Amino acid sequence: MIILLGVVHIVLTPVWFDEFVMRVMWYIAQGLMAILVGFVNIMAARNRWHDPVTVRLCHTANLLGLGFVVIYSFVDPAPPSYAAIAILVGVVIGALSSTRHAARN
């Protein structure tokens, strides 16, 4: 889901912006960040949440991504930012619960 959010974010850049300015680069960076966070989550899930380094990197990437989007939403408040926050909160909760579930097994 988060990878799809990142791809849609980047693909819709020309729809939201008429010119190529610094704000556009930040917008594209958010899309790239979402894609990379999604990749790290896939890596952790494919390791069945058992590799401690991958799990730590996954949780760190999730929290940094969430923090970035929350801060960005204060700088440039817009509905897509709030949707991204909701999705990233879901990703953080899902990753944490998957880690706890894997630890029990």
N, C-alpha and C positions, 0 to 999 in steps of 0.2 A: 504494500500500500504506500509506504513512504517513498519507494523508488518511483512509483507512478506519479506521486505528488511532485517529485523533483523534475521528472521529465515534462510533465504538464506545465510546471512553473517556467521552465526554460523555453518550451515551445510557444507559450503565450506571451513571451517577452515582447515581440513586435506588436502584439495587439494592445498591450498596456502602455507602451512607450513609443513616441514618434521620433525621438532623437537618441543618440548614443552618448549618454553622460554617465558620471560616476554613480548616480543612483541606479542606473540600469546594471552596472557591474555588480553592485551589491545584490540586486534582485537575482541576477544569474548565479551569483555565489550561493545564495540561499538554495537554489535548485540543485546545484552541484553538491552542497552540503547534505541535502536530503538524500540524494542518490548514494553518496559515500556512507552515510549512516545506515542506510538500508543494506548496503553490501556487508558492512561489519556485522549487522544483525544476522544476515544469512550465514556468514562464516561461523558465528557462535552457535546458531541453530544446527548447522551441519555437523558440528562437533558435539552435538547433543548437550550443550551447555556444561561440558565436563572439563574443558581446557581452561585453567584458571586465568592464563594470560589473555586469551581471546575473550573470555567473559568480562574481565576488567576493562579491556579496551572497548568492548561493546557498551558497557554501562557508562564509561567515560564519554564515548562519542555521543551516546543518547543524551546525557545530561548537558554536555557542551552544546549540542545542537538545539536542545530545548532552551537553554540559556540565551543562545544567540538570537533565536526567533522571538523570545520574550522581550529582550532588549530592543531588537529591531522594531517590534510592534509599538514601543513607546516613541521611537524616532519617527516612524512612518505608519501611523495607525490605519489599518485597512482590513476589511473582512477576510481577505486571503491569509493574512498573518494570524488572525484568530483561528482560522481553520487549521493552519499549520501547527499552532500551539496545541489544539485539541488532538490532532493526529500524533504529535510527538509525545504528549502525555500518555496516550494509549500505548505507544511504542515502549516508553519507559516502564510503564506498569506491566505490560506483556513480557518484556525481557526480564524484569525482576521476578515475576511469578514463574516464568519458565526456569530460571536459575534455581529458585527454591524447590520447584517440583523435581528438577534433575538431582538436586542434592539429597532428596528423600529416597531416590531410586538407586 
